[in-house]
């Protein structure tokens, strides 16, 4: 069985716009699943639908991990 490039555990996905941190997603990458734990963002950027964007990025991550793990 192979593991992800960065291993298993908790990770913080940081989202920047023009050098400003605008959101953070906390996920757990485990041998059998990926779990979205927390997501928080600067409300000044709520018009960007950051929760939806982060969810789509996490789906893309799971798809990539499923190819290699």
C-alpha positions as CSV (number, residue, x, y, z in Angstrom):
1,X,0.0,0.0,0.0
2,X,1.3,3.4,-0.9
3,X,0.8,6.6,1.2
4,X,0.3,10.2,0.0
5,X,3.4,12.2,-0.8
6,X,3.1,14.1,2.5
7,X,2.0,11.1,4.5
8,X,-1.2,10.7,6.6
9,X,-2.4,13.2,9.2
10,X,-3.9,16.6,9.6
11,X,-3.2,19.4,7.1
12,X,-4.0,23.1,6.7
13,X,-4.8,24.3,3.3
14,X,-4.2,28.0,3.1
15,X,-5.9,30.2,0.5
16,X,-4.2,33.4,-0.5
17,X,-5.4,36.3,-2.7
18,X,-2.8,38.9,-3.6
19,X,-0.6,37.8,-0.8
20,X,-3.3,38.0,1.8
21,X,-4.5,34.9,3.7
22,X,-8.2,34.8,3.2
23,X,-9.2,31.2,4.2
24,X,-7.9,28.1,5.9
25,X,-9.2,24.5,5.5
26,X,-8.2,21.8,7.9
27,X,-8.4,18.3,6.6
28,X,-7.4,14.8,7.8
29,X,-5.9,12.5,5.3
30,X,-6.3,8.9,6.6
31,X,-5.7,5.5,5.0
32,X,-9.4,5.0,4.2
33,X,-10.7,8.5,3.8
34,X,-10.2,12.3,3.6
35,X,-12.2,14.2,6.2
36,X,-12.9,17.9,6.0
37,X,-12.6,19.1,9.6
38,X,-12.9,22.9,9.7
39,X,-13.0,25.7,7.3
40,X,-12.8,29.4,8.2
41,X,-12.4,32.5,6.1
42,X,-12.3,36.3,6.2
43,X,-15.9,37.4,5.9
44,X,-14.8,40.4,3.7
45,X,-14.3,37.8,1.0
46,X,-17.6,36.0,1.4
47,X,-18.6,37.1,-2.1
48,X,-16.0,34.6,-3.5
49,X,-18.0,31.6,-2.1
50,X,-14.8,30.3,-0.5
51,X,-16.5,27.3,1.1
52,X,-17.7,26.1,-2.3
53,X,-14.3,26.6,-3.8
54,X,-12.5,24.8,-1.0
55,X,-14.9,21.9,-1.3
56,X,-14.2,21.6,-5.0
57,X,-10.4,21.7,-4.3
58,X,-10.8,18.9,-1.7
59,X,-12.7,16.8,-4.3
60,X,-9.9,17.3,-6.7
61,X,-7.4,16.3,-4.0
62,X,-9.2,13.1,-3.3
63,X,-9.3,12.3,-7.0
64,X,-5.5,12.8,-7.2
65,X,-4.9,10.8,-4.1
66,X,-7.0,7.9,-5.5
67,X,-4.7,7.6,-8.5
68,X,-1.6,7.2,-6.4
69,X,-2.7,5.6,-3.2
